[in-house]
Amino acid sequence: MKVSEEQISVGKQLALFHQHLFQFAAALETNLFKYVGSTLAKNLQRDKNRFALTSDPVTEKSVSHYCDAMNLENTPFKQGFRLWGAKPWDNDQSIQENLNRFNDSIQRFVKCAAIEGLDGFVLETPKQTVESHQIQLYIDEKTFSVMKEESNKRDFFIIRYVER
């Protein structure tokens, strides 16, 4: 977005886009759903294997593992909160290699957290492998905090946006 424009969430931007699209289609007396259906079918065929190598931070296992292990009601995150998660820990890599591998996802979270209303980013690690200060190096500590939660089998580090 331009610096002069109000920052709004992606969801709100999409809603406005769809509103304008439907108004435009109505003005042209066009069946928009006919064209959307054929475009989706074409794109599904084209993209069926396209995103296999990328990860979605909303559906990463670290989020569900955290919620299960911590019994979500006992955490700062209640139902309805929005969490992103890191890729799974790779036991064949060093601590530093794993943290570097998480960096792109952490930086995406840092950019999106306030605008998108995200409540936390979950990193799942083996017990007593990583300390909070190692993760704090990847974020601005004036804007984000790192909280450590422990379960019987794993440690969870939650990066949270600190509202100012």
Contact map, one row per residue, 1 for C-alpha under 8 A:
11101010000000000000000000000000000000000000000000000000000000000000000000000000000000000000000000000000000000000000000000000000000000000000000000000000000000000000
11111000000000000000000000000000000000000000000000000000000000000000000000000000000000000000000000000000000000000000000000000000000000000000000000000000000000000000
11111100000000000000000000000000000000000000000000000000000000000000000000000000000000000000000000000000000000000000000000000000000000000000000000000000000000000000
01111100000000000000000000000000000000000000000000000000000000000000000000000000000000000000000000000000000000000000000000000000000000000000000000000000000000000000
11111110000000000000000000000000000000000000000000000000000000000000000000000000000000000000000000000000000000000000000000000000000000000000000000000000000000000000
00111111000000000000000000000000000000000000000000000000000000000000000000000000000000000000000000000000000000000000000000000000000000000000000000000000000000000000
10001111100000000000000000000000000000000000000000000000000000000000000000000000000000000000000000000000000000000010000000000000000000000000000000000000000000000000
00000111110110000000000000000000000000000000000000000000000000000000000000000000000000000000000000000000000000000011000000000000000000000000000000000000000000000000
00000011111110000000000000000000000000000000000000000000000000000000000000000000000000000000000000000000000000000011000000000000000000000000000000000000000000000000
00000001111111000000000000000000000000000000000000000000000000000000000000000000000000000000000000000000000000000001000000000000000000000000000000000000000000000000
00000000111111100000000000000000000000000000000000000000000000000000000000000000000000000000000000000000000000000000000000000000000000000000000000000000000000000000
00000001111111110000000000000000000000000000000000000000000000000000000000000000000000000000000000000000000000000000000000000000000000000000000000000000000000000000
00000001111111111000000000000000000000000000000000000000000000000000000000000000000000000000000000000000000000000000000000000000000000000000000000000000000000000000
00000000011111111100000000000000000000000000000000000000000000000000000000000000000000000000000000000000000000000000000000000000000000000000000000000000000000000000
00000000001111111110000000000000000000000000000000000000000000000000000000000000000000000000000000000000000000000000000000000000000000000000000000000000000000000000
00000000000111111111000000000000000000000000000000000000000000000000000000000000000000000000000000000000000000000000000000000000000000000000000000000000000000000000
00000000000011111111100000000000000000000000000000000000000000000000000000000000000000000000000000000000000000000000000000000000000000000000000000000000000000000000
00000000000001111111110000000000000000000000000000000000000000000000000000000000000000000000000000000000000000000000000000000000000000000000000000000000000000000000
00000000000000111111111000000000000000000000000000000000000000000000000000000000000000000000000000000000000000000000000000000000000000000000000000000000000000000000
00000000000000011111111100000000000000000000000000000000000000000000000000000000000000000000000000000000000000000000000000000000000000000000000000000000000000000000
00000000000000001111111110000000000000000000000000000000000000000000000000000000000000000000000000000000000000000000000000000000000000000000000000000000000000000000
00000000000000000111111111000001000000000000000000000000000000000000000000000000000000000000000000000000000000000000000000000000000000000000000000000000000000000000
00000000000000000011111111100000000000000000000000000000000000000000000000000000000000000000000000000000000000000000000000000000000000000000000000000000000000000000
00000000000000000001111111110000000000000000000000000000000000000000000000000000000000000000000000000000000000000000000000000000000000000000000000000000000000000000
00000000000000000000111111111111000000000000000000000000000000000000000000000000000000000000000000000000000000000000000000000000000000000000000000000000000000000000
00000000000000000000011111111100000000000000000000000000000000000000000000000000000000000000000000000000000000000000000000000000000000000000000000000000000000000000
00000000000000000000001111111100000000000000000000000000000000000000000000000000000000000000000000000000000000000000000000000000000000000000000000000000000000000000
00000000000000000000000111111100000000000000000000000000000000000000000000000000000000000000000000000000000000000000000000000000000000000000000000000000000000000000
00000000000000000000000011111110000000000000000000000000000000000000000000000000000000000000000000000000000000000000000000000000000000000000000000000000000000000000
00000000000000000000000011111111000000000000000000000000000000000000000000000000000000000000000000000000000000000000000000000000000000000000000000000000000000000000
00000000000000000000000010001111111000000000000000000000000000000000000000000000000000000000000000000000000000000000000000000000000000000000000000000000000000000000
00000000000000000000010010000111111100000000000000000000000000000000000000000000000000000000000000000000000000000000000000000000000000000000000000000000000000000000
00000000000000000000000000000011111110000000000000000000000000000000000000000000000000000000000000000000000000000000000000000000000000000000000000000000000000000000
00000000000000000000000000000011111111000000000000000000000000000000000000000000000000000000000000000000000000000000000000000000000000000000000000000000000000000000
00000000000000000000000000000011111111100000000000000000000000000000000000000000000000000000000000000000000000000000000000000000000000000000000000000000000000000000
00000000000000000000000000000001111111110000000000000000000000000000000000000000000000000000000000000000000000000000000000000000000000000000000000000000000000000000
00000000000000000000000000000000111111111000000000000000000000000000000000000000000000000000000000000000000000000000000000000000000000000000000000000000000000000000
00000000000000000000000000000000011111111100000000000000000000000000000000000000000000000000000000000000000000000000000000000000000000000000000000000000000000000000
00000000000000000000000000000000001111111110000000000000000000000000000000000000000000000000000000000000000000000000000000000000000000000000000000000000000000000000
00000000000000000000000000000000000111111111000000000000000000000000000000000000000000000000000000000000000000000000000000000000000000000000000000000000000000000000
00000000000000000000000000000000000011111111100000000000000000000000000000000000000000000000000000000000000000000000000000000000000000000000000000000000000000000000
00000000000000000000000000000000000001111111110000000000000000000000000000000000000000000000000000000000000000000000000000000000000000000000000000000000000000000000
00000000000000000000000000000000000000111111111000000000000000000000000000000000000000000000000000000000000000000000000000000000000000000000000000000000000000000000
00000000000000000000000000000000000000011111111100000000000000000000000000000000000000000000000000000000000000000000000000000000000000000000000000000000000000000000
00000000000000000000000000000000000000001111111100000000000000000000000000000000000000000000000000000000000000000000000000000000000000000000000000000000000000000000
00000000000000000000000000000000000000000111111101000000000000000000000000000000000000000000000000000000000000000000000000000000000000000000000000000000000000000000
00000000000000000000000000000000000000000011111111100000000000000000000000000000000000000000000000000000000000000000000000000000000000000000000000000000000000000000
00000000000000000000000000000000000000000001111111100000000000000000000000000000000000000000000000000000000000000000000000000000000000000000000000000000000000000000
00000000000000000000000000000000000000000000001111110000000000000000000000000000000000000000000000000000000000000000000000000000000000000000000000000000000000000000
00000000000000000000000000000000000000000000011111111000000000000000000000000000000000000000000000000000000000000000000000000000000000000000000000000000000000000000
00000000000000000000000000000000000000000000001111111100000000000000000000000000000000000000000000000000000000000000000000000000000000000000000000000000000000000000
00000000000000000000000000000000000000000000000011111110000000000000000000000000000000000000000000000000000000000000000000000000000000000000000000000000000000000000
00000000000000000000000000000000000000000000000001111110000000000000000000000000000000000000000000000000000000000000000000000000000000000000000000000000000000000000
00000000000000000000000000000000000000000000000000111111000000000000000000000000000000000000000000000000000000000000000000000000000000000000000000000000000000000000
00000000000000000000000000000000000000000000000000011111100100000000000000000000000000100000000000000000000000000000000000000000000000000000000000000000000000000000
00000000000000000000000000000000000000000000000000000111111100000000000000000000000000000000000000000000000000000000000000000000000000000000000000000000000000000000
00000000000000000000000000000000000000000000000000000011111100000000000000000000000111100000000000000000100000000000000000000000000000000000000000000000000000000000
00000000000000000000000000000000000000000000000000000001111100100000000000000000001110000000000000000000000000000000000000000000000000000000000000000000000000000000
00000000000000000000000000000000000000000000000000000001111110100000000000000000000110000000000000000000000000000000000000000000000000000000000000000000000000000000
00000000000000000000000000000000000000000000000000000011111111110000000000000000000111110000000000000000000000000000000000000000000000000000000000000000000000000000
00000000000000000000000000000000000000000000000000000000001111111000000000000000000010110000000000000000000000000000000000000000000000000000000000000000000000000000
00000000000000000000000000000000000000000000000000000000000111111100000000000000000011110000000000000000000000000000000001110000000000000000000000000000000000000000
00000000000000000000000000000000000000000000000000000000011111111110000000000000001110000000000000000000000000000000000001000000000000000000000000000000000000000000
00000000000000000000000000000000000000000000000000000000000111111111000000000000000000000000000000000000000000000000000000000000000000000000000000000000000000000000
00000000000000000000000000000000000000000000000000000000000011111111100000000000000000000000000000000000000000000000000000000000000000000000000000000000000000000000
00000000000000000000000000000000000000000000000000000000000001111111110100000000000000000000000000000000000000000000000001010000000000000000000000000000000100000000
00000000000000000000000000000000000000000000000000000000000000111111111100000000000000000000000000000000000000000000000000000000000000000000000000000000000000000000
00000000000000000000000000000000000000000000000000000000000000011111111100000000000000000000000000000000000000000000000000000000000000000000000000000000000000000000
00000000000000000000000000000000000000000000000000000000000000001111111100000000000000000000000000000000000000000000000000000000000000000000000000000010000000000000
00000000000000000000000000000000000000000000000000000000000000000111111111100000000000000000000000000000000000000000000000000000000000000000000000001010000000000000
00000000000000000000000000000000000000000000000000000000000000000011111111100000000000000000000000000000000000000000000000000000000000000000000000000000000000000000
00000000000000000000000000000000000000000000000000000000000000000111111111111110000000000000000000000000000000000000000000000000000000000000000000000000000000000000
00000000000000000000000000000000000000000000000000000000000000000000011111111110000000000000000000000000000000000000000000000000000000000000000000000000000000000000
00000000000000000000000000000000000000000000000000000000000000000000011111110000000000000000000000000000000000000000000000000000000000000000000000000000000000000000
00000000000000000000000000000000000000000000000000000000000000000000011111111100000000000000000000000000000000000000000000000000000000000000000000000000000000000000
00000000000000000000000000000000000000000000000000000000000000000000000111111100000000000000000000000000000000000000000000000000000000000000000000000000000000000000
00000000000000000000000000000000000000000000000000000000000000000000000110111110100000000000000000000000000000000000001000000000000000000000000000000000000000000000
00000000000000000000000000000000000000000000000000000000000000000000000110111111100000000000000000000000000000000000000000000000000000000000000000000000000000000000
00000000000000000000000000000000000000000000000000000000000000000000000110001111100000000000000000000000000000000000000000000000000000000000000000000000000000000000
00000000000000000000000000000000000000000000000000000000000000000000000000000111110000000000000000000000000000000000000000000000000000000000000000000000000000000000
00000000000000000000000000000000000000000000000000000000000000000000000000001111111000000000000000000000000000000000011000000000000000000000000000000000000000000000
00000000000000000000000000000000000000000000000000000000000000000000000000000001111100000000000000000000000000000000111100000000000000000000000000000000000000000000
00000000000000000000000000000000000000000000000000000000010000100000000000000000111110000000000000000000000000000000011111000000000000000000000000000000000000000000
00000000000000000000000000000000000000000000000000000000111100100000000000000000011111000000000000000000000010000000010111000000000000000000000000000000000000000000
00000000000000000000000000000000000000000000000000000000111111100000000000000000001111100000000000000000000000000000000011100000000000000000000000000000000000000000
00000000000000000000000000000000000000000000000000000000100101000000000000000000000111110000000000000100110000000000000011110000000000000000000000000000000000000000
00000000000000000000000000000000000000000000000000000010100111000000000000000000000011111000000000000100000000000000000000100000000000000000000000000000000000000000
00000000000000000000000000000000000000000000000000000000000111000000000000000000000001111100000000000000000000000000000000010000000000000000000000000000000000000000
00000000000000000000000000000000000000000000000000000000000000000000000000000000000000111110000001000000000000000000000000011100000000000000000000000000000000000000
00000000000000000000000000000000000000000000000000000000000000000000000000000000000000011111100001000000000000000000000000000000000000000000000000000000000000000000
00000000000000000000000000000000000000000000000000000000000000000000000000000000000000001111110000000000000000000000000000000000000000000000000000000000000000000000
00000000000000000000000000000000000000000000000000000000000000000000000000000000000000000111110000000000000000000000000000000000000000000000000000000000000000000000
00000000000000000000000000000000000000000000000000000000000000000000000000000000000000000111111011000000000000000000000000000000000000000000000000000000000000000000
00000000000000000000000000000000000000000000000000000000000000000000000000000000000000000011111111000000000000000000000000000000000000000000000000000000000000000000
00000000000000000000000000000000000000000000000000000000000000000000000000000000000000000000111111100000000000000000000000000000110000000000000000000000000000000000
00000000000000000000000000000000000000000000000000000000000000000000000000000000000000000000011111110000000000000000000000000000000000000000000000000000000000000000
00000000000000000000000000000000000000000000000000000000000000000000000000000000000000000000111111111000000000000000000000000000000000000000000000000000000000000000
00000000000000000000000000000000000000000000000000000000000000000000000000000000000000001100111111111100000000000000000000000000000000000000000000000000000000000000
00000000000000000000000000000000000000000000000000000000000000000000000000000000000000000000001111111110000000000000000000000000000000100000000000000000000000000000
00000000000000000000000000000000000000000000000000000000000000000000000000000000000000000000000111111111000000000000000000000000000000000000000000000000000000000000
00000000000000000000000000000000000000000000000000000000000000000000000000000000000000000000000011111111000000000000000000000000000000000000000000000000000000000000
00000000000000000000000000000000000000000000000000000000000000000000000000000000000001100000000001111111110000000000000000000000000000000000000000000000000000000000
00000000000000000000000000000000000000000000000000000000000000000000000000000000000000000000000000111111111000000000000000000000000000000100000000000000000000000000
00000000000000000000000000000000000000000000000000000000000000000000000000000000000000000000000000011111111100000000000000000000000000000000000000000000000000000000
00000000000000000000000000000000000000000000000000000000100000000000000000000000000001000000000000000111111110000000000000000000000000000000000000000000000000000000
00000000000000000000000000000000000000000000000000000000000000000000000000000000000001000000000000000111111111000000000010000000000000000110000000000000000000000000
00000000000000000000000000000000000000000000000000000000000000000000000000000000000000000000000000000011111111100000000000000000000000000010000000000000000000000000
00000000000000000000000000000000000000000000000000000000000000000000000000000000000000000000000000000001111111110000000000000000000000000000000000000000000000000000
00000000000000000000000000000000000000000000000000000000000000000000000000000000000100000000000000000000111111111000010010000000000000000000000000000000000000000000
00000000000000000000000000000000000000000000000000000000000000000000000000000000000000000000000000000000011111111000000000000000000000000010000000000000000000001000
00000000000000000000000000000000000000000000000000000000000000000000000000000000000000000000000000000000001111111110000000000000000000000000000000000000000000000000
00000000000000000000000000000000000000000000000000000000000000000000000000000000000000000000000000000000000111111111110000000000000000000000000000000000000000000000
00000000000000000000000000000000000000000000000000000000000000000000000000000000000000000000000000000000000011111111111100000000000000000000000000000000000000001000
00000000000000000000000000000000000000000000000000000000000000000000000000000000000000000000000000000000000000111111110000000000000000000000000000000000000000001000
00000011100000000000000000000000000000000000000000000000000000000000000000000000000000000000000000000000000000111111110000000000000000000000000000000000000000000000
00000001110000000000000000000000000000000000000000000000000000000000000000000000000000000000000000000000000000011111110000000000000000000000000000000000000000000000
00000000000000000000000000000000000000000000000000000000000000000000000000000000010000000000000000000000000000011111111000000000000000000000000000000000000000000000
00000000000000000000000000000000000000000000000000000000000000000000000000000000111100000000000000000000000010011111111100000000000000000000000000000000000000001000
00000000000000000000000000000000000000000000000000000000000000000000000000001000111000000000000000000000000000001000111110000000000000000000000000000000000000011000
00000000000000000000000000000000000000000000000000000000000000000000000000000000011100000000000000000000000000001000011111000000000000000000000000000000000001111000
00000000000000000000000000000000000000000000000000000000000000000000000000000000001111000000000000000000010010000000001111100000000000000000000000000000000011110000
00000000000000000000000000000000000000000000000000000000000001100100000000000000001111000000000000000000000000000000000111110000000000000000000000000000000111100000
00000000000000000000000000000000000000000000000000000000000001000000000000000000000011100000000000000000000000000000000011111000000000000000000000000000000111000000
00000000000000000000000000000000000000000000000000000000000001000100000000000000000001011000000000000000000000000000000001111100000000000000000000000000011110000000
00000000000000000000000000000000000000000000000000000000000000000000000000000000000000001000000000000000000000000000000000111110110000000000000000000000011110000000
00000000000000000000000000000000000000000000000000000000000000000000000000000000000000001000000000000000000000000000000000011111100000000000000000000000111000000000
00000000000000000000000000000000000000000000000000000000000000000000000000000000000000000000000000000000000000000000000000001111110000000000000000000100111000000000
00000000000000000000000000000000000000000000000000000000000000000000000000000000000000000000000000000000000000000000000000000111111000000000000000000000001000000000
00000000000000000000000000000000000000000000000000000000000000000000000000000000000000000000001000000000000000000000000000001111111000000000000000000000000000000000
00000000000000000000000000000000000000000000000000000000000000000000000000000000000000000000001000000000000000000000000000001011111101000000000000000000000000000000
00000000000000000000000000000000000000000000000000000000000000000000000000000000000000000000000000000000000000000000000000000001111111100000000000000000000000000000
00000000000000000000000000000000000000000000000000000000000000000000000000000000000000000000000000000000000000000000000000000000011111110000000001110000000010000000
00000000000000000000000000000000000000000000000000000000000000000000000000000000000000000000000000000000000000000000000000000000001111111000000000000000000000000000
00000000000000000000000000000000000000000000000000000000000000000000000000000000000000000000000000000000000000000000000000000000011111111100000000000000000000000000
00000000000000000000000000000000000000000000000000000000000000000000000000000000000000000000000000100000000000000000000000000000001111111110000001000000000000000000
00000000000000000000000000000000000000000000000000000000000000000000000000000000000000000000000000000000000000000000000000000000000111111111100011000000000000000000
00000000000000000000000000000000000000000000000000000000000000000000000000000000000000000000000000000000000000000000000000000000000011111111000000000000000000000000
00000000000000000000000000000000000000000000000000000000000000000000000000000000000000000000000000000010010000000000000000000000000001111111000000000000000000000000
00000000000000000000000000000000000000000000000000000000000000000000000000000000000000000000000000000000011001000000000000000000000000111111100100000000000000000000
00000000000000000000000000000000000000000000000000000000000000000000000000000000000000000000000000000000000000000000000000000000000000011111111100000000000000000000
00000000000000000000000000000000000000000000000000000000000000000000000000000000000000000000000000000000000000000000000000000000000000010011111110000000000000000000
00000000000000000000000000000000000000000000000000000000000000000000000000000000000000000000000000000000000000000000000000000000000000000001111110000000000000000100
00000000000000000000000000000000000000000000000000000000000000000000000000000000000000000000000000000000000000000000000000000000000000000001111110000000000000001111
00000000000000000000000000000000000000000000000000000000000000000000000000000000000000000000000000000000000000000000000000000000000000000011111111000000000000111100
00000000000000000000000000000000000000000000000000000000000000000000000000000000000000000000000000000000000000000000000000000000000000010000111111100000000000111100
00000000000000000000000000000000000000000000000000000000000000000000000000000000000000000000000000000000000000000000000000000000000100110000000111110000000011110000
00000000000000000000000000000000000000000000000000000000000000000000000000000000000000000000000000000000000000000000000000000000000100000000000011111000000011110000
00000000000000000000000000000000000000000000000000000000000000000000000000000000000000000000000000000000000000000000000000000000000100000000000001111100001111000000
00000000000000000000000000000000000000000000000000000000000000000000010000000000000000000000000000000000000000000000000000000000000000000000000000111110001111000000
00000000000000000000000000000000000000000000000000000000000000000000000000000000000000000000000000000000000000000000000000000010000000000000000000011111111100000000
00000000000000000000000000000000000000000000000000000000000000000000110000000000000000000000000000000000000000000000000000000000000000000000000000001111111100000000
00000000000000000000000000000000000000000000000000000000000000000000000000000000000000000000000000000000000000000000000000000000000000000000000000000111110000000000
00000000000000000000000000000000000000000000000000000000000000000000000000000000000000000000000000000000000000000000000000000110000000000000000000000111111000000000
00000000000000000000000000000000000000000000000000000000000000000000000000000000000000000000000000000000000000000000000000011110000000000000000000000111111100000000
00000000000000000000000000000000000000000000000000000000000000000000000000000000000000000000000000000000000000000000000000011111000000000000000000011110111110000000
00000000000000000000000000000000000000000000000000000000000000000100000000000000000000000000000000000000000000000000000001111000000000000000000000011110011111000000
00000000000000000000000000000000000000000000000000000000000000000000000000000000000000000000000000000000000000000000000011111000000100000000000001111000001111100000
00000000000000000000000000000000000000000000000000000000000000000000000000000000000000000000000000000000000000000000000111100000000000000000000001111000000111110000
00000000000000000000000000000000000000000000000000000000000000000000000000000000000000000000000000000000000000000000000111000000000000000000000111100000000011111000
00000000000000000000000000000000000000000000000000000000000000000000000000000000000000000000000000000000000000000000001110000000000000000000000111100000000001111100
00000000000000000000000000000000000000000000000000000000000000000000000000000000000000000000000000000000000001001100011100000000000000000000001110000000000000111110
00000000000000000000000000000000000000000000000000000000000000000000000000000000000000000000000000000000000000000000000000000000000000000000011110000000000000011111
00000000000000000000000000000000000000000000000000000000000000000000000000000000000000000000000000000000000000000000000000000000000000000000001000000000000000001111
00000000000000000000000000000000000000000000000000000000000000000000000000000000000000000000000000000000000000000000000000000000000000000000001000000000000000000111
